[in-house]
Amino acid sequence: MIISPHVKICCIRDDEEARLAIAMGAAALGLVGAMPSGPGVITDGQIAAIAKRVPPPVATFLLTSETDADQIIAHQQRVNTNTVQIVDALRLGTYDQIRAALPGIRLVQVIHVIDQSSVEEALHIAPHVDALLLDSGNPTLAVKELGGTGRVHDWALSRQIRELSPVPIFLAGGLRPDNVRQAIEAVQPFGLDLCSGVRTNGQLDPVKLEAFMTQVFNQ
């Protein structure tokens, strides 16, 4: 039997969207910091204000595009989320350095699933973080794509990572009410992460969100 995955609703813009997502069954909320591209960016002040009012046990994810461990630490300390989602590769410093500075804060590394090298990257990083988030994007472009693309990637690669990873996997990238059952069956992830698939004109859409949750939980 396939267990229903946890759902993380990303690109949360305000308290109203946070309350709607939680009421519909979201286990986690994504709060997007400064990015080179993509939807849902809000200020650090807005992230801190929303995160402060989210009740446990709902997780609050800071999406940070910082690639320096010191800057990632500083970003989390400005907003006080309980989870940090690192959307680009860590260039300076180490995960251990981040953990030491942020005790009790969970670390989630995004892997942009492009080809077989993405599997190798994921398995190299997995022992150092609490979870991996497998997304569609391309950090090698002149303007980096670090999430929120609305595109589906190769779920067979994500399945390989899920089967081999020692930590839980979130699946992201182009998930919608009409394809989420297929995604769950193909990858069997711990969690699902989505933004545009439950929005209309940039706003969280209760009808789309309810349809998505129905597909996830009514097997």
C-alpha positions as CSV (number, residue, x, y, z in Angstrom):
1,M,0.0,0.0,0.0
2,I,1.2,3.5,-0.9
3,I,1.1,5.8,2.1
4,S,-0.2,9.3,1.4
5,P,2.7,11.8,1.4
6,H,2.9,15.0,3.4
7,V,2.1,18.1,1.4
8,K,4.1,21.3,1.4
9,I,2.4,24.4,-0.1
10,C,5.0,26.8,-1.3
11,C,5.0,30.5,-2.3
12,I,2.8,31.4,0.7
13,R,2.3,35.2,0.5
14,D,0.4,36.1,3.7
15,D,-1.4,34.9,6.8
16,E,-4.6,34.2,4.8
17,E,-2.8,31.8,2.4
18,A,-1.1,30.2,5.3
19,R,-4.4,29.6,7.1
20,L,-6.0,28.2,3.9
21,A,-3.2,25.8,3.3
22,I,-3.2,24.5,6.8
23,A,-7.0,24.2,6.9
24,M,-6.8,22.1,3.7
25,G,-4.2,19.7,5.3
26,A,-0.8,21.1,4.5
27,A,2.0,19.8,6.7
28,A,4.4,22.5,5.7
29,L,4.5,26.0,4.2
30,G,7.2,27.4,1.9
31,L,8.2,31.0,2.3
32,V,10.3,32.3,-0.5
33,G,13.2,34.7,0.1
34,A,15.0,36.7,-2.6
35,M,15.5,34.6,-5.8
36,P,17.0,35.3,-9.3
37,S,13.7,34.1,-10.9
38,G,10.5,32.4,-10.1
39,P,7.3,33.2,-8.2
40,G,6.3,33.9,-4.6
41,V,9.1,36.0,-3.4
42,I,8.3,38.0,-0.2
43,T,10.5,40.1,2.1
44,D,12.3,38.7,5.1
45,G,10.0,40.7,7.3
46,Q,7.0,39.1,5.8
47,I,8.5,35.6,6.1
48,A,9.3,36.3,9.8
49,A,5.8,37.6,10.5
50,I,4.0,34.6,8.8
51,A,6.4,32.0,10.4
52,K,5.7,33.4,13.9
53,R,2.0,32.7,13.6
54,V,2.1,29.2,12.1
55,P,1.1,26.7,14.7
56,P,3.0,23.5,15.4
57,P,3.4,20.9,14.1
58,V,3.2,22.6,10.7
59,A,6.7,23.2,9.3
60,T,7.9,26.5,8.0
61,F,10.4,26.4,5.2
62,L,12.6,29.3,4.4
63,L,13.6,29.1,0.7
64,T,17.0,30.7,0.5
65,S,19.2,31.2,-2.6
66,E,22.2,31.9,-0.6
67,T,25.2,29.7,-1.3
68,D,27.5,30.6,1.5
69,A,26.9,28.8,4.8
70,D,27.4,32.1,6.8
71,Q,24.8,33.8,4.7
72,I,22.4,30.9,5.0
73,I,22.7,31.0,8.8
74,A,22.2,34.8,8.8
75,H,19.1,34.4,6.6
76,Q,17.4,31.9,8.9
77,Q,18.2,34.0,12.0
78,R,16.4,37.0,10.4
79,V,13.2,35.0,9.8
80,N,13.2,32.2,12.4
81,T,11.6,29.4,10.4
82,N,12.0,25.9,11.7
83,T,13.4,24.6,8.4
84,V,15.8,25.9,5.8
85,Q,15.4,24.9,2.2
86,I,18.7,25.5,0.3
87,V,17.7,26.0,-3.4
88,D,21.1,26.3,-4.9
89,A,24.4,24.4,-4.4
90,L,26.3,25.1,-1.2
91,R,29.5,26.8,-2.5
92,L,31.2,28.1,0.7
93,G,31.2,26.4,4.1
94,T,29.6,23.1,5.1
95,Y,26.3,21.7,6.3
96,D,27.9,20.8,9.6
97,Q,28.7,24.5,10.0
98,I,25.1,25.4,9.4
99,R,23.9,22.8,11.8
100,A,26.2,23.9,14.6
101,A,25.0,27.5,14.2
102,L,21.3,26.6,14.0
103,P,20.6,23.7,16.4
104,G,17.2,22.2,16.0
105,I,16.7,23.7,12.6
106,R,16.1,21.1,9.8
107,L,18.0,21.3,6.6
108,V,16.5,20.5,3.2
109,Q,18.6,20.6,0.0
110,V,17.0,21.1,-3.3
111,I,18.3,18.9,-6.2
112,H,17.4,20.1,-9.6
113,V,16.7,16.8,-11.5
114,I,18.2,17.1,-14.9
115,D,20.0,13.9,-15.8
116,Q,21.8,10.9,-14.2
117,S,24.4,13.2,-12.6
118,S,21.5,14.6,-10.5
119,V,21.2,11.2,-8.9
120,E,24.8,11.2,-8.0
121,E,24.6,14.7,-6.6
122,A,21.6,13.8,-4.5
123,L,23.2,10.7,-3.0
124,H,26.4,12.6,-2.2
125,I,24.5,15.3,-0.3
126,A,21.9,13.2,1.4
127,P,23.9,12.1,4.5
128,H,24.4,15.7,5.4
129,V,20.8,17.0,5.4
130,D,17.5,16.0,6.9
131,A,15.7,15.7,3.5
132,L,16.1,16.2,-0.2
133,L,13.6,18.1,-2.4
134,L,13.7,17.0,-6.0
135,D,12.6,19.9,-8.3
136,S,12.6,21.0,-11.9
137,G,15.0,23.8,-12.6
138,N,18.3,24.7,-14.1
139,P,20.9,26.5,-11.9
140,T,23.4,26.6,-14.8
141,L,21.4,29.2,-16.8
142,A,22.5,32.8,-17.0
143,V,19.4,33.6,-14.9
144,K,19.2,30.6,-12.6
145,E,16.0,28.6,-12.4
146,L,15.9,27.5,-8.8
147,G,12.3,26.4,-8.6
148,G,8.7,27.4,-9.4
149,T,9.0,26.4,-13.0
150,G,5.7,24.5,-13.2
151,R,7.5,21.8,-15.2
152,V,7.5,18.1,-14.6
153,H,10.9,16.4,-14.7
154,D,11.9,12.8,-15.2
155,W,10.2,10.9,-12.3
156,A,12.2,7.8,-13.1
157,L,15.3,9.7,-11.9
158,S,13.5,10.9,-8.8
159,R,12.4,7.3,-8.1
160,Q,16.1,6.2,-8.3
161,I,17.0,8.8,-5.7
162,R,14.1,7.9,-3.4
163,E,15.1,4.2,-3.5
164,L,18.7,4.9,-2.7
165,S,18.5,8.0,-0.4
166,P,19.0,7.5,3.4
167,V,16.8,10.6,4.1
168,P,13.2,11.4,3.1
169,I,12.4,12.8,-0.3
170,F,10.0,15.6,-1.3
171,L,8.9,15.7,-4.9
172,A,8.3,19.0,-6.7
173,G,7.9,20.3,-10.2
174,G,4.7,20.7,-12.2
175,L,2.5,18.9,-9.7
176,R,-1.3,19.4,-10.3
177,P,-4.6,17.8,-9.3
178,D,-4.6,15.9,-12.6
179,N,-1.2,14.3,-12.3
180,V,-0.4,14.0,-8.6
181,R,-1.7,10.4,-8.3
182,Q,0.6,9.4,-11.1
183,A,3.5,11.2,-9.4
184,I,2.8,9.5,-6.1
185,E,2.7,6.1,-7.7
186,A,5.8,6.7,-9.8
187,V,8.0,8.0,-7.0
188,Q,6.4,7.2,-3.7
189,P,7.9,10.2,-2.0
190,F,7.7,11.2,1.7
191,G,6.3,14.6,0.7
192,L,5.0,16.7,-2.2
193,D,5.8,20.3,-2.8
194,L,3.9,22.6,-5.1
195,C,3.3,26.3,-5.9
196,S,1.7,27.1,-9.3
197,G,-0.4,24.0,-9.6
198,V,-2.9,25.3,-6.9
199,R,-2.8,29.0,-7.9
200,T,-4.9,31.2,-10.2
201,N,-3.4,34.5,-11.2
202,G,-0.8,34.0,-8.5
203,Q,-3.2,33.6,-5.7
204,L,-3.8,30.4,-3.8
205,D,-7.0,28.9,-5.2
206,P,-9.1,27.0,-2.7
207,V,-10.9,25.0,-5.4
208,K,-7.6,23.8,-7.0
209,L,-6.1,23.2,-3.5
210,E,-9.1,21.1,-2.5
211,A,-9.0,19.1,-5.7
212,F,-5.3,18.5,-5.2
213,M,-5.7,17.3,-1.6
214,T,-8.6,15.1,-2.5
215,Q,-6.4,13.3,-5.0
216,V,-3.5,13.0,-2.5
217,F,-5.6,11.6,0.4
218,N,-8.6,9.9,-1.1
219,Q,-6.9,6.9,-2.6
